[in-house]
Structures are given as C-alpha cells and as structure tokens.
Amino acid sequence: RTALAYAMNEDFTRVMRQQMDHFSSGNTDALSRVQGEIDEVKGVMVSNIEKVIDRGDKIDLLVGKTESLNQQSLQFKKRSGTLRNEMWWKNFKLNLMIFLVIL
C-alpha cells in the first residue's frame, strides 16, 4: 500500500493530539513527582557533603590553632620559671644587702 502525500495527516494529527494529551495530563505526574523527589534528595545530599567538607576544614584549622596555643603555653611556662628564678635571686640579693647594711 502506498499513501498520497498528506493523505494520513488527519489520522496522524488525531493520534498525535491523543499522545500529547496523555503525556501532558496527570498520568506523568507520578514520574514528575518521583523525579522531583530525587532532585530534592540530591540537593540535600550535596548540601550535606558541602557541610562535611566545611566541618573538616574547620577541624583542621582548630587543630592548627590548638598546636600553636600548646607551643605558646610551653614557652610561657619556661619564661615564667626563668623570671621567677631571676626575681627570687634579685629579692635575695636585696635582702642580703639590707641585712649587711644593718650589721
């Protein structure tokens, strides 16, 4: 069988209209809803991953600051011990001079 040009246009237009109505109607709502839920979950997961990465960066920064503070505290302890000894000797010498002047 052969068809003349545009001989089936009317039938095809009717079938095409039915298909367009079918896919434009609520029958595809379930698919659209599922796709929307998937997109939403994907967005939440991307957000969570970004938060985890940010948290890791903050933890690394905090570890660095903690190590720096630890070093500073050790230096402070050493310097304060030295200063305490110097002040003790200075006080001892002063008291010794006062004692010798009194004698």
Residue frames relative to the residue before (quaternion, step in Angstrom):
aa qw qx qy qz dx dy dz
R 1.0000 0.0000 0.0000 0.0000 0.00 0.00 0.00
T 0.1059 -0.7654 0.6316 0.0631 3.52 -1.06 0.65
A 0.2474 -0.7597 0.5841 0.1431 3.50 -1.17 0.56
L 0.4831 -0.6413 0.5149 0.3004 3.47 -1.15 0.66
A 0.6390 -0.5253 0.3892 0.4053 3.56 -1.18 0.50
Y 0.8521 0.0787 -0.1261 0.5018 3.55 -0.97 1.03
A 0.3879 0.7324 -0.4856 0.2781 3.63 1.18 0.28
M 0.7506 0.3693 -0.2084 0.5067 3.61 1.08 -0.68
N 0.3250 0.7787 -0.4873 0.2247 3.58 1.19 0.19
E 0.6675 0.5088 -0.3168 0.4418 3.57 0.88 -0.88
D 0.6744 0.4762 -0.2953 0.4810 3.60 0.92 -0.84
F 0.6647 0.5078 -0.2975 0.4603 3.53 0.94 -0.89
T 0.6280 0.5354 -0.3317 0.4571 3.58 1.01 -0.79
R 0.6483 0.5134 -0.3153 0.4656 3.57 0.98 -0.83
V 0.6683 0.4871 -0.2963 0.4779 3.62 0.90 -0.91
M 0.6509 0.5204 -0.3078 0.4592 3.54 0.96 -0.89
R 0.6335 0.5256 -0.3175 0.4708 3.61 1.00 -0.81
Q 0.6524 0.5105 -0.3158 0.4627 3.59 0.96 -0.85
Q 0.6592 0.5024 -0.3080 0.4671 3.56 0.95 -0.86
M 0.6505 0.5145 -0.3129 0.4629 3.58 0.94 -0.84
D 0.6481 0.5058 -0.3092 0.4781 3.57 1.00 -0.83
H 0.6386 0.5388 -0.3223 0.4450 3.56 0.98 -0.88
F 0.7544 0.3945 -0.2226 0.4751 3.58 0.77 -0.98
S 0.6479 0.4871 -0.3229 0.4886 3.58 1.22 -0.27
S 0.6116 0.5712 -0.3484 0.4223 3.57 1.20 -0.33
G 0.7655 -0.3963 0.2843 0.4196 3.54 -1.36 -0.19
N 0.4861 0.6735 -0.4488 0.3298 3.62 1.15 -0.20
T 0.7136 0.4094 -0.2584 0.5063 3.59 1.06 -0.58
D 0.4135 0.7204 -0.4688 0.3006 3.59 1.26 0.01
A 0.6256 0.5370 -0.3450 0.4487 3.60 1.00 -0.77
L 0.6627 0.4899 -0.3019 0.4793 3.56 0.93 -0.86
S 0.6551 0.5026 -0.3048 0.4747 3.58 0.95 -0.84
R 0.6421 0.5214 -0.3191 0.4625 3.57 1.00 -0.83
V 0.6604 0.4938 -0.3063 0.4756 3.60 0.91 -0.90
Q 0.6476 0.5089 -0.3191 0.4689 3.58 0.95 -0.86
G 0.6365 0.5264 -0.3175 0.4659 3.59 1.04 -0.78
E 0.6533 0.5039 -0.3080 0.4738 3.56 0.99 -0.84
I 0.6311 0.5233 -0.3271 0.4700 3.57 1.01 -0.80
D 0.6545 0.5072 -0.3082 0.4683 3.59 0.94 -0.87
E 0.6442 0.5224 -0.3148 0.4616 3.57 1.03 -0.82
V 0.6565 0.4966 -0.3025 0.4805 3.59 0.94 -0.92
K 0.6279 0.5329 -0.3290 0.4620 3.56 1.00 -0.83
G 0.6537 0.5110 -0.3091 0.4648 3.60 0.96 -0.84
V 0.6496 0.5078 -0.3144 0.4705 3.57 0.97 -0.84
M 0.6579 0.5098 -0.3123 0.4580 3.59 0.94 -0.86
V 0.6380 0.5094 -0.3290 0.4746 3.59 0.94 -0.82
S 0.6439 0.5170 -0.3157 0.4674 3.59 0.96 -0.84
N 0.6611 0.5076 -0.3059 0.4601 3.59 0.93 -0.89
I 0.6462 0.5148 -0.3195 0.4641 3.57 0.96 -0.84
E 0.6404 0.5154 -0.3235 0.4685 3.59 0.98 -0.81
K 0.6468 0.5163 -0.3179 0.4626 3.59 1.00 -0.81
V 0.6427 0.5160 -0.3230 0.4652 3.60 0.99 -0.81
I 0.6473 0.5083 -0.3174 0.4711 3.58 0.97 -0.83
D 0.6480 0.5099 -0.3136 0.4709 3.58 0.97 -0.86
R 0.6442 0.5191 -0.3189 0.4625 3.57 0.98 -0.85
G 0.6360 0.5258 -0.3261 0.4612 3.59 1.01 -0.80
D 0.6412 0.5131 -0.3194 0.4729 3.58 1.00 -0.82
K 0.6632 0.5003 -0.3048 0.4659 3.58 0.95 -0.86
I 0.6327 0.5161 -0.3348 0.4703 3.60 1.02 -0.74
D 0.6384 0.5156 -0.3311 0.4658 3.61 0.96 -0.81
L 0.6481 0.5114 -0.3100 0.4714 3.57 0.97 -0.84
L 0.6579 0.5091 -0.2999 0.4669 3.57 0.97 -0.87
V 0.6292 0.5218 -0.3362 0.4678 3.61 0.99 -0.76
G 0.6484 0.5198 -0.3140 0.4591 3.58 0.96 -0.85
K 0.6648 0.4905 -0.3002 0.4768 3.58 0.93 -0.89
T 0.6343 0.5343 -0.3285 0.4520 3.60 1.01 -0.77
E 0.6554 0.5010 -0.3127 0.4708 3.57 0.95 -0.85
S 0.6385 0.5212 -0.3192 0.4678 3.58 1.01 -0.82
L 0.6613 0.5022 -0.3008 0.4690 3.58 0.92 -0.91
N 0.6230 0.5366 -0.3354 0.4599 3.58 1.03 -0.75
Q 0.6558 0.5012 -0.3077 0.4734 3.60 0.94 -0.87
Q 0.6557 0.5102 -0.3104 0.4620 3.58 0.95 -0.87
S 0.6559 0.5079 -0.3223 0.4560 3.59 0.97 -0.79
L 0.6366 0.5148 -0.3350 0.4663 3.59 1.03 -0.70
Q 0.6423 0.5086 -0.3179 0.4772 3.58 1.01 -0.79
F 0.6396 0.5245 -0.3221 0.4604 3.58 0.98 -0.83
K 0.6507 0.5160 -0.3187 0.4568 3.57 0.93 -0.88
K 0.6637 0.5006 -0.3061 0.4639 3.58 0.93 -0.85
R 0.6823 0.4856 -0.2872 0.4649 3.60 0.88 -0.93
S 0.6612 0.5028 -0.3205 0.4552 3.58 0.96 -0.82
G 0.6256 0.5232 -0.3417 0.4671 3.60 1.05 -0.66
T 0.6436 0.5092 -0.3157 0.4763 3.57 1.00 -0.83
L 0.6610 0.5053 -0.3034 0.4644 3.58 0.91 -0.90
R 0.6306 0.5337 -0.3356 0.4527 3.58 0.97 -0.80
N 0.6587 0.4990 -0.3069 0.4722 3.59 0.96 -0.86
E 0.6452 0.5193 -0.3210 0.4593 3.59 0.96 -0.86
M 0.6753 0.4870 -0.2938 0.4696 3.57 0.91 -0.90
W 0.6163 0.5378 -0.3503 0.4563 3.62 1.02 -0.71
W 0.6752 0.4838 -0.2936 0.4731 3.58 0.91 -0.92
K 0.6280 0.5301 -0.3322 0.4629 3.59 1.00 -0.80
N 0.6623 0.4948 -0.2889 0.4827 3.57 0.95 -0.91
F 0.6338 0.5326 -0.3199 0.4607 3.58 1.01 -0.83
K 0.6630 0.4992 -0.2994 0.4708 3.59 0.91 -0.93
L 0.6443 0.5205 -0.3194 0.4604 3.59 0.96 -0.85
N 0.6712 0.4858 -0.2903 0.4788 3.57 0.91 -0.92
L 0.6337 0.5236 -0.3284 0.4652 3.58 1.03 -0.75
M 0.6507 0.5065 -0.3173 0.4683 3.61 0.97 -0.82
I 0.6346 0.5189 -0.3218 0.4738 3.57 0.97 -0.86
F 0.6596 0.5096 -0.3057 0.4602 3.56 0.91 -0.90
L 0.6762 0.4881 -0.2909 0.4690 3.61 0.95 -0.87
V 0.6288 0.5183 -0.3384 0.4706 3.61 1.07 -0.69
I 0.6480 0.5172 -0.3167 0.4607 3.57 0.96 -0.81
L 0.6541 0.4873 -0.3304 0.4749 3.60 0.95 -0.71
